[in-house]
Amino acid sequence: MTEPMTTGDNRVLIVSLSMKRAMDASHLKPFSKACEEVRFCRKCMAVLPISSFKKEPKVRFLCTTHLRDERKKYVVGTPILRAFNALRCRARQDVFTFGFTKMQITRSQIIALLSDEHVANFSQYSLIPLRPDKPLSIDNAIIVSVEKRRYVVGVWRKSRDPDEYEKNLKLII
Ligand SMILES: [Zn+2]
């Protein structure tokens, strides 16, 4: 009816509820249940619903996406993909060396360049540009041995001259 009375009633209610909660642990149940329904992903750096995690006997703090990424590192893959990954990885490092931020050659274009010999002995080969002042593209790419790559990249590092690089590359291929 009057304001002081209403406030008084509310106050009683609050006290009695908090006292009830303190004495009775049943209110904790929803909270711990919520804990079972979420998990922390150490890559996302976030607490995610349990549905984002793979159901496994072992509790992993990686969501399905990040677990897949983690496992990809260990997946041997097909010989062609393994060769592709190795060549692309080394080529990308060179792309930065030559002052570009990305390559303009697609996955299928790189795969098309691979011979059986490249696939079988991929660690012996590198994908390099014909001219280092142009982005690595299907028209500006060649697969050479790692020794030849080391040689021409060395020429370029010393001279910083794309023509010198191109001239020396032509001499050895
Ligand atoms: Zn994650």
Boltz pocket constraint, residues with backbone or C-beta under 6 A from the ligand:
constraints:
  - pocket:
      binder: B
      contacts: [[A, 41], [A, 42], [A, 43], [A, 44], [A, 45], [A, 62], [A, 63], [A, 64], [A, 65], [A, 66]]
      max_distance: 6.0
